[in-house]
Amino acid sequence: MFDSANLEHVVDRASYRRHVPRLREELLEAQYQLGRQARFSVLIVFGGVEGAGKSETVNLLNEWMDPRSIQTHAFLEPSDEERERPRMWRFWRALPPKGRIGIFFGAWHTQPILDRVLGRSTAAVLDAEIAEILRFERMLADEGTLVLKFWLHLTREQQRTRLRTLEKDPKTRWRVTGLDWKYSRLYDRFVRVAEHYSRRTSTPEAPWMVVSGADAHYRNLTVGRTLLAALRERLDAKPPSPAVRRSTAPLSSADSVNVLRALDLGRKLSERDYRRQLEKWQERLALLSRHSKFRNATSVVAVFEGSDAAGKGGVIRRVTGALDARLYANVPVAAPTDEERAQPYLWRFWRQLPRHGCFVLFDRSWYRRVLVERVEGFCAEKDWMRAYAEINDFEQALVDHGTVLVKFWLAISKEEQLRRFRKRQKMGFKHLRIAPEDWRNRRRWDAYEHAVCDMVDRSSTHGAPWTLVEAEDKHFARIKVLKALCAALEARLGRA
C-alpha cells in the first residue's frame, strides 16, 4: 500500500507558486460554502512516519483556509482525565459540528500502531482495536461526516535524510527529538504494522490517501487538491431526499414473549419494610462510593428509562440521597439542542461520561432514538435500526474500560399510569409535570411497548444487561434498584 509513496514525486518551485494561489482561493470558497450549508462536517486525519511533514501540512491548511472555522487537535499521550474514560472519549468530544472542519493530528490509529510496534499489545489486540475503529468510522460516515485520512510516507533512507537535515539547521533542530530517532530505528517494524492497519481500515467511506512526504511542494499540492475535490463533490451533490420518517411495525418475536407483560407488577413492600431496607441499602451504597478501589479505578453510569410517571425521578433521588453531591451528576435527557443536532447522535452522551470515583445518572438516555424517536417518527427507520449496533458498541466500550454500567426499565401498567396522571393533575406542585405529549404518548402505548421489547431483546448484553423493575409499587422499585446498583458495584470492586 505504501509502494506508491516510494516513487520520486517532485513539483518544481515555479509550478508550485503558479498553482497555490488558485488552490487557496478555491479551498476558501469551498470552506465558506460548507459553513453556509452546514449539511455535514469534515474530519481530516493525518498519520504517517516521523519526519514526513505532518505538522507542516496541518499548519499549512490552517494558513491556506480560514482557521476560525477549523478545529485542530493534536493527540499526544492521554492525560489523567482522558485515561479515566474509554479511549475513544477524547476523540468523540473533539468532533467538529456540521459546517466546520476538524483536523486530527495523530488520531485513534496512533496508539494501537505504537503499542503493537513497541510490543505492548498482541496481534489479536490490534485486530480488536481495528474492528472498533472500523465501526466508529462507519458511524461517522452514516452521520454524514466527510472523513479524509492522509498517510504521509517516507522511505527509510528518506526519513533518515530528513531528520539529519532538520538537525543540522539551527532553526529546525528543535523539531527532532530522541523519540524521533528511536522510532526511526524501528522503521521496518513500524511500516509492517502500519501497512496492516491501513489496509484493514481503508474503506470506501473512509479511505487512506498515501502521500509521499519527500517533496514538500508535491505533498502540499496533493493534500490540498484532494481536500478540495472531496469538498466540491459533496457540496455540489444534490442533498439526499429526506428519508420517510414513520413508525415501523414491530419486529416479530419467534416465541411471542412480551418481557413487560411477563413481569409481576403486584410485588410490594410495606412502609415499615421499605424504611428499614432503604436505610440499609443507602448505607451500603454510600460505603461503596467511598471504597478506595472505586475512587481510583472505576466509575458508575446508571440509565433510568421507563413509561411516563413510572417513578424514575423518585428512584434517582433515593440513589443520590446516599451519595456525596460532589461525586455525581444527574443528566436529564430531552430533545436534542441545535448544538447536539450538529453532532453524531451519541456525542452528547459520550461527553457526559464520569471520571473515576464518580456517578452519572441519566434520566432517560441514548435509548430515546429506539423509543420515542422511533415511535413518533422523529428519525428515519434506517437511523433507529442502526442505533442498536451503535449503542451496543458504546456500552461495550464502557464495560471494557471498567465502568459499572447499570440499566433500569421501570415498568407500570397502563391503568396505573392513568391513575398517576390524574393524581398529578390534582396536586398543585405536580400538575406542571403533566404535558400534552404525555397524553399523546399514552395513546401509543402498544407501539411503545413493542419498541421496549425490541430494545431489551437487542441491547441486553452480557456486559450491559437490562434490569426490569416492577414499579407499580414505588417502595419495591426503589429498593430493587438500590440492591441491583450495589450488587453491580460490589462485583466490579471484587474484580478490580
MILUM-629238 format. One line per 10 residues: number of its first residue (from 1); their letters; for each residue x, y, z of C-alpha. Coordinates in nm, 3 decimals. Layout:
residues N
NUM	a	X:Y:Z ~ ... $
end
This chain:
residues 496
1	mfdsanlehv	0.000:0.000:0.000 ~ 0.291:0.235:0.069 ~ 0.474:0.144:-0.256 ~ 0.331:0.441:-0.447 ~ 0.486:0.679:-0.191 ~ 0.831:0.537:-0.269 ~ 0.825:0.689:-0.616 ~ 1.006:1.016:-0.679 ~ 0.727:1.276:-0.677 ~ 0.864:1.626:-0.730 $
11	vdrasyrrhv	0.699:1.960:-0.809 ~ 0.936:2.243:-0.902 ~ 0.915:2.577:-0.724 ~ 0.783:2.771:-1.024 ~ 0.494:2.530:-1.081 ~ 0.416:2.529:-0.710 ~ 0.396:2.907:-0.691 ~ 0.179:2.914:-1.001 ~ -0.078:2.666:-0.868 ~ -0.103:2.761:-0.500 $
21	prlreellea	-0.295:3.096:-0.528 ~ -0.580:2.940:-0.727 ~ -0.591:2.637:-0.498 ~ -0.610:2.856:-0.187 ~ -0.891:3.063:-0.338 ~ -1.096:2.755:-0.424 ~ -1.036:2.597:-0.083 ~ -1.157:2.912:0.090 ~ -1.469:2.930:-0.124 ~ -1.547:2.564:-0.053 $
31	qyqlgrqarf	-1.489:2.620:0.318 ~ -1.729:2.916:0.329 ~ -1.989:2.723:0.131 ~ -1.954:2.438:0.380 ~ -2.029:2.682:0.662 ~ -2.329:2.831:0.483 ~ -2.484:2.494:0.405 ~ -2.396:2.333:0.740 ~ -2.516:2.000:0.598 ~ -2.215:1.796:0.705 $
41	svlivfggve	-1.886:1.819:0.890 ~ -1.536:1.743:0.760 ~ -1.280:1.543:0.956 ~ -0.921:1.531:0.828 ~ -0.692:1.274:0.989 ~ -0.315:1.283:0.949 ~ -0.091:0.985:1.013 ~ 0.244:0.870:0.882 ~ 0.609:0.813:0.960 ~ 0.814:1.057:1.163 $
51	gagksetvnl	0.964:1.339:0.959 ~ 0.716:1.314:0.670 ~ 0.578:1.664:0.726 ~ 0.255:1.602:0.915 ~ 0.290:1.908:1.137 ~ 0.394:2.133:0.847 ~ 0.093:2.017:0.641 ~ -0.152:2.079:0.926 ~ -0.007:2.428:0.974 ~ -0.032:2.493:0.601 $
61	lnewmdprsi	-0.401:2.404:0.584 ~ -0.470:2.645:0.867 ~ -0.276:2.908:0.672 ~ -0.447:2.843:0.340 ~ -0.800:2.839:0.482 ~ -0.987:3.037:0.747 ~ -0.867:2.898:1.083 ~ -1.170:3.042:1.263 ~ -1.384:2.753:1.142 ~ -1.116:2.485:1.171 $
71	qthaflepsd	-1.066:2.291:1.492 ~ -0.716:2.143:1.509 ~ -0.636:1.879:1.770 ~ -0.301:1.713:1.829 ~ -0.348:1.397:2.034 ~ -0.041:1.319:2.239 ~ -0.013:1.087:2.539 ~ -0.354:1.069:2.714 ~ -0.393:1.298:3.015 ~ -0.511:1.169:3.354 $
81	eererprmwr	-0.859:1.295:3.270 ~ -0.857:1.103:2.941 ~ -0.721:0.780:3.092 ~ -1.018:0.772:3.328 ~ -1.258:0.743:3.035 ~ -1.280:0.492:2.748 ~ -1.002:0.555:2.496 ~ -1.233:0.693:2.226 ~ -1.373:0.958:2.463 ~ -1.116:1.222:2.373 $
91	fwralppkgr	-1.187:1.182:2.002 ~ -1.564:1.198:2.045 ~ -1.551:1.524:2.241 ~ -1.330:1.685:1.973 ~ -1.552:1.603:1.672 ~ -1.636:1.907:1.457 ~ -2.001:2.012:1.423 ~ -2.176:2.037:1.089 ~ -2.043:2.324:0.879 ~ -1.693:2.307:1.026 $
101	igiffgawht	-1.364:2.127:0.962 ~ -1.174:1.925:1.219 ~ -0.807:1.831:1.177 ~ -0.680:1.544:1.390 ~ -0.302:1.522:1.412 ~ -0.245:1.173:1.545 ~ -0.590:1.023:1.595 ~ -0.732:0.686:1.702 ~ -0.483:0.500:1.480 ~ -0.171:0.621:1.662 $
111	qpildrvlgr	-0.183:0.432:1.991 ~ -0.283:0.091:1.851 ~ 0.001:0.104:1.597 ~ 0.262:0.220:1.850 ~ 0.152:-0.035:2.109 ~ 0.199:-0.315:1.856 ~ 0.532:-0.180:1.729 ~ 0.669:-0.146:2.084 ~ 0.544:-0.490:2.187 ~ 0.286:-0.360:2.433 $
121	staavldaei	0.000:-0.542:2.260 ~ -0.060:-0.856:2.058 ~ -0.180:-0.904:1.702 ~ -0.519:-1.009:1.839 ~ -0.549:-0.691:2.043 ~ -0.459:-0.480:1.740 ~ -0.722:-0.654:1.529 ~ -0.984:-0.598:1.801 ~ -0.895:-0.229:1.809 ~ -0.915:-0.215:1.429 $
131	aeilrferml	-1.266:-0.363:1.443 ~ -1.372:-0.096:1.692 ~ -1.223:0.179:1.475 ~ -1.396:0.047:1.163 ~ -1.733:0.064:1.340 ~ -1.655:0.415:1.463 ~ -1.562:0.543:1.116 ~ -1.867:0.373:0.967 ~ -2.081:0.556:1.222 ~ -1.922:0.889:1.127 $
141	adegtlvlkf	-1.997:0.824:0.761 ~ -2.357:0.723:0.840 ~ -2.396:1.050:1.031 ~ -2.283:1.240:0.721 ~ -1.926:1.330:0.821 ~ -1.679:1.358:0.533 ~ -1.376:1.164:0.658 ~ -1.041:1.219:0.484 ~ -0.736:1.025:0.603 ~ -0.385:1.115:0.481 $
151	wlhltreqqr	-0.085:0.892:0.545 ~ 0.236:1.089:0.482 ~ 0.511:0.843:0.397 ~ 0.888:0.833:0.357 ~ 1.125:0.552:0.275 ~ 1.370:0.460:0.550 ~ 1.654:0.646:0.377 ~ 1.433:0.949:0.309 ~ 1.336:0.959:0.676 ~ 1.694:0.949:0.799 $
161	trlrtlekdp	1.800:1.215:0.549 ~ 1.511:1.434:0.656 ~ 1.593:1.401:1.028 ~ 1.964:1.476:0.967 ~ 1.877:1.782:0.758 ~ 1.649:1.917:1.028 ~ 1.914:1.858:1.296 ~ 2.184:2.044:1.104 ~ 1.979:2.363:1.070 ~ 1.974:2.566:1.395 $
171	ktrwrvtgld	1.629:2.696:1.302 ~ 1.475:2.347:1.277 ~ 1.691:2.146:1.517 ~ 1.423:2.169:1.786 ~ 1.186:1.961:1.574 ~ 1.394:1.644:1.609 ~ 1.378:1.457:1.939 ~ 1.529:1.139:2.074 ~ 1.190:0.977:2.026 ~ 1.206:1.050:1.652 $
181	wkysrlydrf	1.536:0.863:1.625 ~ 1.404:0.579:1.840 ~ 1.108:0.531:1.605 ~ 1.341:0.563:1.307 ~ 1.538:0.262:1.429 ~ 1.207:0.070:1.439 ~ 1.119:0.179:1.084 ~ 1.073:-0.167:0.930 ~ 0.853:-0.292:1.212 ~ 0.656:0.032:1.215 $
191	vrvaehysrr	0.586:0.012:0.843 ~ 0.476:-0.354:0.863 ~ 0.229:-0.280:1.141 ~ 0.110:0.044:0.982 ~ 0.054:-0.122:0.645 ~ -0.151:-0.399:0.808 ~ -0.355:-0.134:0.991 ~ -0.407:0.089:0.688 ~ -0.509:-0.199:0.460 ~ -0.773:-0.306:0.710 $
201	tstpeapwmv	-0.906:0.045:0.771 ~ -0.902:0.185:0.418 ~ -1.273:0.160:0.338 ~ -1.500:0.321:0.076 ~ -1.641:0.560:0.337 ~ -1.301:0.647:0.490 ~ -1.009:0.552:0.260 ~ -0.645:0.624:0.333 ~ -0.468:0.852:0.087 ~ -0.095:0.769:0.091 $
211	vsgadahyrn	0.115:1.077:0.005 ~ 0.490:1.093:-0.036 ~ 0.635:1.344:0.209 ~ 0.981:1.366:0.049 ~ 0.898:1.676:-0.158 ~ 0.706:1.944:0.032 ~ 0.564:2.102:-0.283 ~ 0.421:1.772:-0.406 ~ 0.288:1.686:-0.058 ~ 0.114:2.021:-0.010 $
221	ltvgrtllaa	-0.047:2.029:-0.353 ~ -0.162:1.667:-0.328 ~ -0.326:1.714:0.012 ~ -0.482:2.047:-0.087 ~ -0.621:1.920:-0.416 ~ -0.755:1.601:-0.260 ~ -0.933:1.801:0.009 ~ -1.076:2.042:-0.247 ~ -1.202:1.764:-0.474 ~ -1.373:1.585:-0.184 $
231	lrerldakpp	-1.533:1.908:-0.062 ~ -1.656:2.005:-0.407 ~ -1.801:1.660:-0.475 ~ -2.001:1.668:-0.151 ~ -2.101:2.036:-0.173 ~ -2.212:2.014:-0.536 ~ -2.411:1.695:-0.488 ~ -2.785:1.732:-0.461 ~ -2.889:1.691:-0.097 ~ -3.050:1.350:-0.047 $
241	spavrrstap	-3.425:1.339:-0.022 ~ -3.544:1.318:0.338 ~ -3.598:0.957:0.434 ~ -3.953:0.854:0.510 ~ -4.000:0.904:0.881 ~ -4.257:0.661:1.003 ~ -4.322:0.429:1.287 ~ -4.230:0.086:1.162 ~ -4.422:-0.227:1.253 ~ -4.269:-0.407:1.549 $
251	lssadsvnvl	-4.009:-0.669:1.484 ~ -4.173:-1.004:1.537 ~ -4.053:-1.246:1.802 ~ -4.046:-1.617:1.726 ~ -4.192:-1.714:2.064 ~ -4.419:-1.406:2.108 ~ -4.285:-1.346:2.460 ~ -4.355:-0.993:2.589 ~ -4.098:-0.922:2.860 ~ -4.305:-0.642:3.012 $
261	raldlgrkls	-4.628:-0.837:3.040 ~ -4.436:-1.125:3.196 ~ -4.347:-0.908:3.497 ~ -4.538:-0.946:3.825 ~ -4.644:-0.587:3.883 ~ -4.817:-0.682:4.207 ~ -4.491:-0.702:4.405 ~ -4.498:-0.471:4.707 ~ -4.316:-0.364:5.022 ~ -4.483:-0.242:5.338 $
271	erdyrrqlek	-4.399:0.105:5.464 ~ -4.210:-0.046:5.758 ~ -4.002:-0.283:5.543 ~ -3.934:-0.005:5.297 ~ -3.795:0.232:5.560 ~ -3.575:-0.039:5.708 ~ -3.438:-0.155:5.372 ~ -3.394:0.198:5.240 ~ -3.160:0.281:5.526 ~ -2.971:-0.047:5.480 $
281	wqerlallsr	-2.910:-0.016:5.105 ~ -2.838:0.356:5.105 ~ -2.577:0.296:5.371 ~ -2.421:0.017:5.167 ~ -2.414:0.232:4.855 ~ -2.256:0.519:5.048 ~ -1.979:0.292:5.178 ~ -1.914:0.150:4.831 ~ -1.884:0.500:4.687 ~ -1.604:0.570:4.938 $
291	hskfrnatsv	-1.416:0.249:4.867 ~ -1.056:0.314:4.760 ~ -1.088:0.087:4.454 ~ -1.393:0.279:4.339 ~ -1.223:0.616:4.384 ~ -0.913:0.507:4.195 ~ -1.022:0.253:3.936 ~ -1.382:0.278:3.819 ~ -1.698:0.486:3.782 ~ -2.073:0.430:3.753 $
301	vavfegsdaa	-2.307:0.509:3.465 ~ -2.671:0.443:3.555 ~ -2.951:0.459:3.298 ~ -3.312:0.509:3.406 ~ -3.581:0.450:3.149 ~ -3.949:0.375:3.185 ~ -4.302:0.476:3.099 ~ -4.414:0.831:3.180 ~ -4.497:0.857:3.554 ~ -4.319:0.527:3.630 $
311	gkggvirrvt	-4.125:0.690:3.915 ~ -3.780:0.746:3.766 ~ -3.731:1.074:3.949 ~ -3.818:0.922:4.286 ~ -3.578:0.631:4.232 ~ -3.297:0.865:4.128 ~ -3.349:1.079:4.439 ~ -3.313:0.771:4.661 ~ -2.988:0.681:4.486 ~ -2.841:1.030:4.509 $
321	galdarlyan	-2.957:1.054:4.869 ~ -2.682:0.805:4.954 ~ -2.407:0.991:4.767 ~ -2.180:1.289:4.822 ~ -2.319:1.563:4.597 ~ -1.966:1.630:4.468 ~ -1.943:1.278:4.325 ~ -2.247:1.254:4.099 ~ -2.416:1.430:3.811 ~ -2.782:1.385:3.723 $
331	vpvaaptdee	-2.832:1.424:3.346 ~ -3.193:1.468:3.229 ~ -3.228:1.388:2.859 ~ -3.480:1.570:2.643 ~ -3.499:1.659:2.274 ~ -3.151:1.746:2.137 ~ -3.043:2.109:2.118 ~ -2.918:2.274:1.799 ~ -2.560:2.213:1.919 ~ -2.634:1.844:1.973 $
341	raqpylwrfw	-2.811:1.801:1.637 ~ -2.493:1.926:1.467 ~ -2.302:1.625:1.602 ~ -2.331:1.245:1.572 ~ -2.619:1.114:1.784 ~ -2.413:0.965:2.068 ~ -2.187:1.271:2.106 ~ -2.392:1.430:2.382 ~ -2.372:1.112:2.590 ~ -2.001:1.046:2.538 $
351	rqlprhgcfv	-1.917:1.393:2.667 ~ -2.101:1.326:2.995 ~ -1.901:1.018:3.098 ~ -1.765:1.036:3.455 ~ -1.414:1.026:3.593 ~ -1.304:0.757:3.839 ~ -1.490:0.768:4.169 ~ -1.793:0.943:4.021 ~ -2.150:0.858:3.919 ~ -2.352:0.984:3.623 $
361	lfdrswyrrv	-2.724:0.912:3.632 ~ -2.914:0.950:3.305 ~ -3.284:1.032:3.346 ~ -3.370:0.890:3.003 ~ -3.077:0.823:2.774 ~ -2.941:0.723:2.435 ~ -3.233:0.481:2.409 ~ -3.450:0.777:2.313 ~ -3.359:0.701:1.950 ~ -3.507:0.349:1.955 $
371	lvervegfca	-3.807:0.450:2.166 ~ -3.962:0.796:2.128 ~ -3.780:0.887:1.804 ~ -3.878:0.554:1.652 ~ -4.241:0.556:1.763 ~ -4.304:0.925:1.695 ~ -4.123:0.916:1.360 ~ -3.866:1.178:1.464 ~ -3.590:0.989:1.281 ~ -3.575:0.769:0.975 $
381	ekdwmrayae	-3.609:0.392:1.006 ~ -3.251:0.336:0.891 ~ -3.127:0.562:1.172 ~ -3.302:0.389:1.460 ~ -3.226:0.047:1.314 ~ -2.850:0.114:1.304 ~ -2.871:0.272:1.650 ~ -2.891:-0.071:1.817 ~ -2.541:-0.165:1.699 ~ -2.400:0.179:1.778 $
391	indfeqalvd	-2.548:0.170:2.128 ~ -2.409:-0.178:2.192 ~ -2.064:-0.062:2.077 ~ -2.085:0.242:2.305 ~ -2.185:0.034:2.606 ~ -1.921:-0.229:2.536 ~ -1.658:0.044:2.534 ~ -1.775:0.150:2.880 ~ -1.769:-0.206:3.012 ~ -1.428:-0.282:2.860 $
401	hgtvlvkfwl	-1.291:0.027:3.030 ~ -1.413:-0.099:3.367 ~ -1.712:0.133:3.409 ~ -2.004:-0.006:3.607 ~ -2.297:0.027:3.366 ~ -2.645:-0.042:3.503 ~ -2.967:0.000:3.303 ~ -3.313:0.007:3.459 ~ -3.652:-0.008:3.291 ~ -3.929:0.092:3.535 $
411	aiskeeqlrr	-4.250:-0.081:3.432 ~ -4.605:0.007:3.527 ~ -4.941:-0.089:3.378 ~ -5.144:0.134:3.152 ~ -5.409:0.159:3.424 ~ -5.157:0.263:3.690 ~ -5.017:0.529:3.459 ~ -5.365:0.678:3.412 ~ -5.419:0.683:3.789 ~ -5.088:0.865:3.841 $
421	frkrqkmgfk	-5.161:1.114:3.562 ~ -5.496:1.206:3.720 ~ -5.339:1.233:4.065 ~ -5.073:1.468:3.933 ~ -5.334:1.690:3.773 ~ -5.500:1.739:4.110 ~ -5.181:1.823:4.303 ~ -5.070:2.185:4.289 ~ -4.696:2.117:4.284 ~ -4.717:1.825:4.042 $
431	hlriapedwr	-4.966:1.935:3.774 ~ -4.688:2.106:3.579 ~ -4.524:1.767:3.532 ~ -4.808:1.661:3.300 ~ -4.761:1.786:2.945 ~ -4.968:1.733:2.628 ~ -4.703:1.496:2.490 ~ -4.755:1.268:2.792 ~ -5.115:1.214:2.689 ~ -5.012:1.176:2.325 $
441	nrrrwdayeh	-4.755:0.911:2.418 ~ -5.018:0.728:2.618 ~ -5.235:0.691:2.307 ~ -4.945:0.497:2.153 ~ -4.897:0.267:2.448 ~ -4.890:-0.052:2.239 ~ -4.633:0.089:1.994 ~ -4.408:0.193:2.282 ~ -4.447:-0.147:2.445 ~ -4.334:-0.320:2.124 $
451	avcdmvdrss	-4.040:-0.080:2.095 ~ -3.934:-0.153:2.454 ~ -3.945:-0.529:2.393 ~ -3.728:-0.485:2.082 ~ -3.490:-0.264:2.280 ~ -3.447:-0.517:2.559 ~ -3.404:-0.803:2.313 ~ -3.140:-0.622:2.106 ~ -2.944:-0.438:2.376 ~ -2.950:-0.658:2.686 $
461	thgapwtlve	-2.598:-0.798:2.660 ~ -2.376:-0.996:2.895 ~ -2.176:-0.688:2.985 ~ -2.471:-0.448:2.995 ~ -2.795:-0.631:3.080 ~ -3.126:-0.460:3.142 ~ -3.280:-0.480:3.489 ~ -3.658:-0.475:3.456 ~ -3.813:-0.317:3.764 ~ -4.169:-0.380:3.876 $
471	aedkhfarik	-4.261:-0.020:3.959 ~ -4.633:-0.038:4.033 ~ -4.528:-0.011:4.398 ~ -4.276:0.273:4.431 ~ -4.127:0.132:4.751 ~ -4.048:-0.201:4.587 ~ -3.899:-0.031:4.280 ~ -3.665:0.193:4.479 ~ -3.526:-0.093:4.686 ~ -3.480:-0.319:4.382 $
481	vlkalcaale	-3.279:-0.050:4.205 ~ -3.059:0.017:4.509 ~ -2.993:-0.356:4.553 ~ -2.902:-0.404:4.187 ~ -2.675:-0.099:4.186 ~ -2.490:-0.218:4.498 ~ -2.454:-0.571:4.357 ~ -2.308:-0.441:4.029 ~ -2.063:-0.214:4.210 ~ -1.956:-0.488:4.452 $
491	arlgra	-1.897:-0.728:4.162 ~ -1.676:-0.472:3.987 ~ -1.479:-0.387:4.301 ~ -1.423:-0.755:4.362 ~ -1.255:-0.782:4.021 ~ -1.055:-0.457:4.048 $
end
